């Protein structure tokens, strides 16, 4: 058994976790039901495109995947593209076979990474903006109950989609002026939580974004256990209204 498999099935502190996703406190009169469970999971989709930054998509994907394992299925996560299933080539050449196309109706949370902001003539956010497919898809995806999140320069894609105008948000330090110019109310925080719009700062902040959303949508016990297994503690300020 791999280390993460072992740790992921271990007891969460003094709280045992059963397969249904219900947290049972030993000695307590009953069960504490988390915000999500296997029969009503948090369905996460991480958006992929050519030029996407490796850490941008891998960090959140691992956190959400681990949270799903710890919680007995209270979180599911998949990669999607803005159109059809295909192979995506990331910023440093990693090739990822994305098996799912655009399906926002099947998501509770859409996470948009960044990449390529400093390469306006190469693959990345600028190419996606020029192509128009992904920004239009994001613009039409918004609906009650759907959380749209970004990290790093993924916020520029959300801005192009018209999703950050007049709203608190953040992005990579090098892109904050661009985000402000596009109408975002930029906050100097690691994570900015404005309800159904949650944005995070630079590349590694994807870990903090995902841990915050696991805490918010599933529960503190699962988020803390994920931190323990990853040997990473969420850092920085989470800005909320």
N, C-alpha and C positions, 0 to 999 in steps of 0.2 A: 504494500500500500504506500503511495506517495505521501510525503510529509503533509502537503496541503489537504489531501483526501482525509488523512487521519485527523488533522487539526480541525477541518471543516465539519467533521462529524462528532467532535468532542462536545462536552457540556459547555454552555455559555455561562461562565462564572458559576453561580449557584443555581442557574436556571437550566433545566433540561428542555431540549427542543425535540418535539415529535414530528413525524413525517408530514403531518397535516399543516405544519407551520404554526401550531399553537404552542405558546410558551407555558410550560407547567412549572410552577414554583414549588419545590419540595416543602411539604408541611402546610402549604396554603390550602384554603378550603376549596378553591376552584382554579380554573385556568385563566390566564391573561391572554386575550386574543389580540394579536398584532393588527396593525392597520391593513396589512395585506396577508394573504395566505395562498396556498397552492391552487385553490379553486377560484381565486380572484387576484392573480399576481399583478405586480407592476410590470407591464410589458414595455421593455426598453428597445428602441431602435437607434443604432449608431450609424450616422450617415457617412458613406464613403465616396471619395472622388479622387481622381488622379492628382497627385501632388499633396495629398493629405499627410500631415506630420505623423510619423509612427507613434510617438509617445502620446499624441493627442487622442488617438483612437484606442490604443492598447491599454492605457491606464484605466480609463472608465470601463472598458469592456471587462477587464479583469475584476475590478471592484464589483460590478453588477453581477458577473458570473459567480464570483465567490459568495456574494450575498444570497444569491439564489440557492446555492448549495447549503449554506449555513441555515437558511430559513426553511429548508424542505420544499423549495419551489415557489416562494413568495415573490421572486423576481425572475423574469426571463429576459434574455438579451440576444439580439441578433444584429448583424450588419445588413444595411440596405444601401442601395444606390438611389439616385434621384430619378431613375428611369427603369431600366431592365437589369436583370442579373448579368454580371460580367466580371472580368478580372480587372482589378484596380492596381495601379502602380503608385506606391506611396513616395514620399519626398526623397528618401534615401535608397530607393530601388526595390523595396520589399513589395512582392506581388501577392495580392490577397484575392482569392476567389470568393466573390460575394454572391451568395446563392439566392438572395431575395431582392426583388425590385421594390419600387415605391409603393408602400401600403400604409399610409398614416392612420387609416381607420382601424388598423390592428395594433395601434400603439397607445400607451398612456403617457409615454415620455419619448421625445425625439431629441437626440444629442447630436449637435453639429460641431465637429472638430474644425481646426484651421489648418493652414499650410500654404506655403508659396507666396506669402504676402510680400516678401522682399524680392520676388522674382516676377515682375509684372508681365514678362514675355514668356513665362514657362507655365507648367501645370500648377494648379492651386486655386485659391479663392478668386483671383482675377480672371482666370480662364473660365471658371464657373459663372462668374458674373457676366462675362462677355457672351457665353453660350446661352445664358438665360434660363435653362431648363430647371436647375436646382432652385434658384431664387423663386421662380414661379411656383414650383411644387411646394416650397415652404410657405409661400404666401397663401396658398389655397388650403393648406393642411390645418391651419388654425381652427379650433372649434372648442366649445365649452368642455372642460375636463381634460384637455390635452395640455401637457407641460412641454414647452419647447425650451431647450437649453443649448448653450454654446460654450466652448472654451477656446482660449487663444483667439486667433483671427477668424474663427467661425462666426464671431459676432458681426463681422463685416458682411457675411452672407445673410445673416438675419436682418441687418440694416437694409441691404439691397431688396430684401423681401418685404420691407415696410413694417417690421415687427418690433423695432426698438424706438421708434420716433416718440420723443417726449417721455421715455421710460428710463428708470435707473438701470444701468448696465455697466459692464466692464469688458476688457479685452487685454491682449498683450500690451506691455508698456509702449512698444514701438508703433502700435496701431490706435492708441487712445485718441489722438488728434483726428484721425480719419473717422473713427466712430462718432466723435463729437460733431464733426462736420456733417455727418449723415443723420444727425438728429438725436443721437443717444445722450442721455444725462449720465455722463461717465462718472463713476465712483472709484476711488482708489482703494478697492477692497479685493481680497483674494476671491471671494464669491459674492455675487449680488443676487439676492433672492427677492424677486418682485412677483411672487405668486406663480402664475403660469408662465413667467419668463424668468429663467435662472441662467446667469452668465458667470463665467470664471475668467481669470486673468491668463497669465502665460502658460506655457506648455505643460509643466508638471502640475498645474492647478486642476487638471482633469481628475486627479486622484481626490482632491478636496471637494470638487464639484460632486463627484459620484458618492463619496462618503456622506456628504451633507444631504443629498437626495435620498440615500438609503435611510439615514437617520430620520428624515422628515416623513418619508412615505412608508417605511416599513417599521422602523423602531430603533431605539438607541442600542438595545442589546445586540442586534445584528450588526450595526455599524461598529460598535466597540470590538466585537469579535473579529470582524473583518480587519480592523486596524491591527489587532494582535497577530493575526495570521500573516498579514502583509509586512509586519514589523515597520509600520508607518503610521504616524499620528497626524491627523488632519491639522493643518496649520493656517494661520492668517485669520483675518476678520471676515465673518459672514455678515454682509450688510443686508438689513431688512428695513422696510418702511417703518 
